[in-house]
Amino acid sequence: MSETMTLEEAAPAVTLPAPAKNGPPPPKAAPIPAYHGISAYMADAKIASLMAWRAVRELNWRVLSKAAWLYAAKGFIAVEAYRRRLKKKKLYPPFMFVALTNTCNLRCHGCWVEKEGTAHHMPPGELDAIIDSGKKMHAHYYTLLGGEPYMYKGIWEALERHPECYFQTITNGMLFTERNADRLLKLGNVTPLISIDGLKESNDQRRGEGVYDSAFQGMERLKKRGILFGVACTITSKNIHEVLTEEYLKELIKKGAMYIWYYFYRPVGQDPHPEYCLSPDQLVEVRGRLVALRQRQPILIIDSYWTATGEAFCPAAMGMGFHIGPQGSIEICPPLSFATDKVSDNGGDLVKTIGESKYLGEFGEFVKCRTKGCVILEHPQELASYIKDHGAKDYSSRDMFAELSSIQPRSSQHLPGREIPEASPMYHILKKNVFFGMGAL
């Protein structure tokens, strides 16, 4: 695949319907009360036993054992190493997001990945440099994304080269052919995270007609082979009462998903659609529903926005995980395609490059002085100034400075006085000891 190929040549656009900006509000779902006291422990015991039973019955034993060692055990080791680095004021994340390519076979509404311009693909040597640097710091977990990561020509070889690491791939799920599903089973060190933003109608309105059915066909192939996979779900003002229900989770469980990772919609990119953003009251409702749903269905429910006590936090501000673009740019987080440093700097030694980066290192203090939540939502103009002041380069094919400066400030998950702590003792422990809740530090 040529690196000078255009995005349209690499992946022809899928025609999407225009989202309705007006019209009646979506129907509300019934409130979900959380269990407390002894009832919370009883609910945890039930959910934990059902999740364990699902794992034993539905997952291939080799996939399960690799997940236990590479994902759980090594993930805990990575977090402990990260804690030690924090005490010494050394910056290096325990996890990394790596965009292999900006090409994609879909053109989803509100996606920050550019839809026009040059197709970029990360050189295999740079991907290896990222992973090899991480291994030195006990970081063995990598989230691969795009674009669509399975459109990256060398993805299978890269996964094979690092059997001691665990990879999560954020994908639309449309490329899980029988052959590719067999490859995943043989590898055993990959967990696909399939993007589905609601039931068929609402998902396909944002992602394209037929995407829902195609993704579920891929999920059926994964389930048949006992592969561990999850669902990535972006919460918007349009789908909040659809994706945060027991009925939705039951549908995903039936399809074989072992976990769901919820994200908030952020109005970035050339097609921002601010009408998808959540209001303060909706953010509080989201938190309450997450807390309650964790006690009701045997599927791991992940968010990276709140601590065990319900306080907001930003993983990037804590140096927990940075994003590396397909051009090797080391960025603060996936929606912000700005960088002062590249993988190729210092001979590919990311430990040195990240540790010496003022742009990455000073971001935490910049956020801390303003919010515990998301500065993209709350302080976009100040964030644009921070990026410019550090001389960061725009690695998108658009004018992201103009886009960021034009965002209307909105509420994020930082809503002092409206915190909702975890009701589940099990999740309270998880939030304090694994990466999706490290704000408790």
C-alpha positions in Angstrom: 0.0 0.0 0.0 1.6 3.3 -1.1 2.2 5.9 1.5 1.3 8.6 -1.0 -2.1 7.1 -1.7 -5.0 9.4 -0.9 -7.5 8.4 1.7 -10.3 8.1 -0.9 -8.1 5.7 -2.9 -7.2 3.7 0.2 -10.8 3.4 1.4 -13.7 4.7 -0.7 -16.2 6.7 1.4 -19.4 5.1 2.7 -22.4 7.4 2.2 -24.0 8.4 5.5 -27.4 9.9 6.2 -27.3 13.3 7.7 -28.1 13.2 11.4 -31.3 14.9 12.6 -30.4 18.0 14.5 -33.9 18.7 15.6 -37.0 16.7 16.1 -38.4 15.0 19.2 -36.0 14.0 22.0 -35.2 10.3 22.3 -37.4 8.4 24.7 -36.1 8.2 28.3 -35.3 4.8 29.9 -36.5 4.0 33.4 -34.1 4.9 36.2 -31.9 2.1 37.5 -31.3 2.1 41.3 -28.0 1.0 42.7 -27.6 -1.6 45.5 -25.9 -0.5 48.7 -24.8 -2.1 52.0 -25.1 -5.9 52.2 -27.1 -5.9 49.0 -24.1 -4.5 47.1 -21.9 -7.4 48.3 -24.6 -9.9 47.3 -24.9 -8.3 43.8 -21.1 -8.4 43.4 -21.0 -12.1 44.3 -23.6 -12.9 41.8 -22.1 -10.8 39.0 -18.6 -12.1 39.6 -19.7 -15.7 39.6 -21.7 -15.2 36.4 -18.7 -13.5 34.7 -16.4 -16.3 35.7 -18.8 -18.9 34.4 -19.1 -17.0 31.1 -15.3 -16.9 30.7 -14.9 -20.6 31.4 -17.7 -21.6 29.1 -17.3 -19.1 26.2 -13.6 -18.5 25.9 -10.9 -20.7 24.4 -8.7 -21.9 27.2 -5.5 -20.7 25.6 -7.1 -17.2 24.9 -8.2 -17.1 28.6 -4.8 -18.1 30.0 -3.0 -15.5 27.9 -5.5 -12.8 28.9 -5.0 -13.7 32.6 -1.2 -13.4 32.3 -0.6 -10.8 29.6 -3.6 -8.6 30.2 -4.4 -8.9 34.0 -1.1 -9.9 35.7 1.2 -7.9 33.4 -1.2 -5.0 33.5 -1.0 -5.0 37.3 2.8 -5.0 37.0 2.7 -2.1 34.6 0.5 -0.1 37.0 2.9 -0.8 39.9 5.9 0.3 37.8 4.0 3.4 36.8 3.3 4.2 40.5 7.0 3.9 41.3 7.9 6.3 38.4 5.3 8.8 39.7 7.1 8.9 43.1 10.4 9.6 41.2 8.7 12.2 39.0 9.6 10.2 35.9 7.2 10.3 33.0 6.3 7.2 31.0 2.8 5.7 30.6 1.9 2.1 31.5 -0.3 1.9 28.4 -0.1 3.4 24.9 -2.5 4.2 22.1 -1.0 3.6 18.7 -2.7 4.7 15.5 -1.4 2.4 12.8 -3.0 4.2 9.9 -5.5 7.0 9.2 -7.3 5.0 6.5 -10.7 3.6 7.2 -13.5 1.9 5.3 -16.1 4.1 7.1 -16.8 7.8 7.4 -18.6 8.1 10.7 -20.2 11.3 11.8 -18.2 13.2 14.4 -15.0 11.2 13.8 -11.8 13.2 14.4 -9.7 11.1 11.9 -9.3 13.0 8.7 -11.6 11.9 5.8 -9.5 13.5 3.0 -5.9 13.9 2.2 -2.9 11.6 2.3 -3.1 8.0 3.6 -0.5 7.4 6.3 0.8 4.1 7.6 3.2 3.7 10.5 6.6 2.1 9.4 7.1 -1.3 11.0 10.3 -0.2 12.5 8.6 2.7 14.4 5.9 0.3 15.8 8.6 -2.0 17.0 10.5 0.9 18.6 7.4 1.9 20.5 6.8 -1.6 21.9 10.5 -2.3 22.6 10.8 1.0 24.6 7.7 0.0 26.5 9.0 -3.4 27.5 11.9 -1.7 29.2 9.4 0.1 31.4 7.2 -3.0 32.1 4.6 -1.7 29.7 3.2 -4.7 27.7 -0.3 -3.4 26.8 -1.0 -1.5 23.6 -4.2 -0.3 22.1 -4.0 -0.3 18.3 -6.4 2.0 16.4 -6.7 4.0 13.2 -8.6 4.7 11.1 -9.3 1.0 10.9 -6.3 -0.9 12.3 -7.0 -4.0 10.3 -6.4 -2.1 7.1 -2.8 -1.7 8.2 -0.8 -4.0 5.9 1.6 -5.3 8.6 -0.7 -5.7 11.5 -0.5 -9.5 11.7 3.2 -9.7 11.5 3.5 -7.0 14.2 1.3 -9.0 16.5 3.3 -12.1 15.9 6.6 -10.4 16.6 5.6 -9.5 20.2 3.9 -12.6 21.8 4.9 -11.4 25.3 2.6 -8.3 24.8 -1.1 -7.9 24.9 -2.9 -5.9 22.2 -6.4 -4.3 22.1 -7.6 -3.3 18.7 -10.3 -0.7 18.3 -12.1 -1.6 15.2 -15.4 -1.4 13.4 -15.5 -5.2 13.3 -16.3 -5.4 9.5 -13.0 -7.1 8.6 -13.3 -10.2 10.8 -13.5 -12.8 8.0 -13.2 -16.5 8.9 -9.5 -16.3 8.1 -8.9 -13.3 10.3 -10.8 -14.8 13.1 -8.6 -17.9 12.8 -5.5 -15.7 13.0 -6.7 -14.1 16.2 -7.3 -17.4 17.8 -3.9 -18.6 16.8 -2.3 -15.5 18.3 -4.2 -15.4 21.5 -2.8 -12.1 22.6 -5.3 -9.8 21.0 -8.7 -8.5 22.2 -10.7 -6.7 19.6 -12.8 -3.8 20.9 -15.6 -3.3 18.4 -17.3 0.1 18.0 -21.0 -0.1 18.2 -23.0 3.0 19.3 -26.4 1.6 20.0 -28.9 -0.6 18.4 -29.2 -1.0 14.6 -31.0 2.2 13.6 -29.0 4.7 15.8 -25.7 2.9 15.1 -26.1 2.9 11.4 -27.2 6.5 11.3 -23.8 7.5 12.6 -21.7 4.8 11.0 -23.4 3.8 7.8 -26.1 1.5 6.6 -25.4 -2.2 7.1 -22.5 -1.6 9.5 -24.4 -3.0 12.5 -25.2 -6.3 10.8 -21.7 -6.6 9.4 -20.1 -6.0 12.9 -22.3 -8.6 14.5 -21.4 -11.1 11.9 -17.8 -10.6 12.8 -18.6 -10.9 16.5 -20.3 -14.2 15.8 -17.1 -15.5 14.2 -15.1 -14.4 17.2 -17.6 -15.9 19.7 -17.5 -19.2 17.8 -13.8 -19.4 18.3 -13.8 -18.4 22.0 -11.9 -15.1 21.4 -12.1 -12.4 24.1 -13.6 -9.3 22.7 -15.5 -6.2 23.9 -17.6 -3.3 22.6 -16.6 0.3 22.4 -19.6 2.6 22.8 -19.6 6.4 22.4 -22.3 7.9 24.6 -24.1 10.9 22.9 -27.1 13.0 23.8 -29.0 10.9 21.2 -28.3 7.4 22.5 -27.9 7.8 26.2 -31.2 6.0 27.0 -30.5 3.2 24.6 -26.9 2.2 25.3 -27.1 2.5 29.1 -29.8 -0.1 29.7 -29.9 -3.7 30.7 -31.5 -4.6 27.4 -28.6 -3.2 25.4 -26.0 -5.1 27.6 -28.0 -8.3 27.4 -27.9 -8.0 23.6 -24.1 -7.7 23.7 -23.7 -10.5 26.1 -25.7 -12.7 23.8 -23.3 -11.9 21.0 -20.3 -12.9 23.2 -18.9 -9.5 24.3 -17.0 -9.9 27.6 -16.6 -6.2 28.3 -17.9 -2.8 27.2 -15.8 0.4 27.2 -17.9 3.6 27.3 -16.6 6.9 25.9 -18.1 10.4 25.8 -18.7 12.2 22.6 -16.3 15.1 22.0 -17.0 17.7 19.2 -13.7 17.6 17.4 -12.8 17.1 13.8 -14.1 18.6 10.6 -17.6 17.3 11.3 -18.1 18.1 15.0 -21.8 17.8 15.5 -22.0 19.6 18.9 -25.7 18.4 19.2 -24.3 15.0 20.2 -22.6 16.5 23.4 -23.9 15.6 26.8 -25.4 18.3 29.2 -24.4 18.4 32.9 -27.6 16.6 33.9 -27.0 13.9 31.3 -23.4 13.5 32.5 -24.7 12.9 36.1 -27.3 10.5 34.7 -24.6 8.6 32.8 -22.5 8.2 35.9 -25.5 7.0 37.9 -26.5 4.5 35.3 -22.9 3.1 35.0 -22.7 2.6 38.8 -26.1 0.7 38.8 -25.5 -1.4 35.7 -22.2 -2.7 37.1 -24.3 -4.6 39.7 -26.8 -6.1 37.2 -25.2 -7.7 34.2 -22.3 -10.2 33.8 -20.2 -8.0 31.5 -17.2 -5.8 32.6 -18.2 -2.2 32.3 -15.3 0.2 31.8 -15.0 4.0 31.8 -11.9 6.1 32.2 -13.6 9.3 33.5 -14.3 8.8 37.2 -12.4 7.4 40.2 -13.8 5.0 42.8 -15.2 7.9 44.8 -16.8 9.5 41.7 -14.3 12.3 41.2 -13.4 13.2 37.6 -10.0 12.5 36.2 -8.2 12.7 32.9 -5.8 9.7 32.1 -3.7 11.8 29.7 -3.2 14.5 32.4 -1.9 11.8 34.7 0.5 10.5 32.1 -1.3 7.2 32.0 -1.4 6.8 28.2 -0.4 8.9 25.3 -1.4 8.6 21.6 1.0 8.0 18.8 -0.2 8.9 15.3 0.6 7.0 12.1 3.3 9.6 11.2 5.1 8.8 14.5 3.8 11.9 16.3 3.6 11.5 20.1 0.3 13.2 21.1 -1.5 13.9 24.3 -4.6 11.9 23.4 -6.3 10.5 20.3 -8.5 13.6 19.4 -5.6 16.0 19.6 -3.3 15.5 16.5 -0.6 17.9 17.8 3.0 16.9 18.8 6.4 18.3 19.5 8.1 14.9 19.5 8.3 11.9 17.2 9.0 8.2 17.6 12.2 8.6 15.5 13.7 11.2 17.9 16.7 10.0 20.0 17.1 7.0 17.8 13.7 5.6 18.6 14.3 5.7 22.4 10.8 6.7 23.6 11.8 6.5 27.3 14.2 9.4 26.7 11.9 11.3 24.3 8.8 11.2 26.5 10.8 11.7 29.7 12.3 15.0 28.3 9.2 16.3 26.6 8.0 19.6 28.1 4.8 19.4 25.9 3.8 16.1 27.4 5.3 16.6 30.9 3.7 20.0 31.5 0.2 19.0 30.3 -0.7 17.5 33.7 -0.1 20.8 35.5 -2.0 22.7 32.8 -5.1 20.5 33.3 -4.8 20.4 37.1 -5.0 24.2 37.4 -8.3 24.2 35.5 -10.2 21.0 35.9 -10.2 17.4 36.9 -12.2 16.6 33.7 -11.6 17.2 30.0 -10.0 20.4 28.9 -11.0 19.8 25.3 -14.6 20.3 26.4 -14.1 22.9 29.2 -11.2 25.0 28.0 -10.7 24.5 24.3 -9.3 28.0 23.6 -6.8 27.8 26.5 -5.8 24.3 25.3 -5.2 25.7 21.8 -2.9 28.4 23.3 -1.0 25.7 25.4 -0.4 23.7 22.2 0.8 26.8 20.2 3.0 28.0 23.1 4.8 24.7 23.1 5.4 24.9 19.3 3.4 21.7 18.6 2.9 20.7 15.0 -0.6 19.9 13.6 -0.4 16.4 12.2 -3.9 16.3 10.9 -4.6 17.2 7.3 -6.9 20.0 8.4 -6.5 23.2 10.5 -7.0 21.7 13.9 -5.9 24.9 15.6 -8.9 26.6 14.1 -11.2 23.7 14.9 -10.1 23.7 18.5 -10.3 27.4 18.9 -13.9 27.4 17.6 -15.3 24.8 20.0 -17.9 26.2 22.4 -16.8 25.5 26.0 -19.0 22.8 27.5 -19.3 20.7 30.7 -17.2 17.6 31.1 -17.4 14.9 33.8 -16.0 17.3 36.4 -19.1 18.5 38.2 -18.1 19.3 41.8 -20.8 18.5 44.4 -22.5 16.0 42.1 -20.1 13.1 42.5 -21.5 9.5 42.6 -19.2 7.0 44.2 -19.0 3.4 43.1 -21.7 1.3 44.8 -20.1 -2.0 43.9 -17.2 -3.0 46.3 -15.7 -5.0 43.4 -15.5 -2.1 41.1 -14.3 0.1 43.9 -11.3 -2.1 44.2 -10.8 -2.3 40.4 -11.0 1.5 40.1 -8.2 1.8 42.7 -5.8 -0.8 41.2 -6.2 -1.0 37.4 -5.6 1.6 34.8 -9.2 2.6 34.0 -9.5 4.1 37.5 -6.1 5.3 38.4 -7.4 8.8 39.2 -7.7 7.4 42.8 -3.9 7.8 43.2 
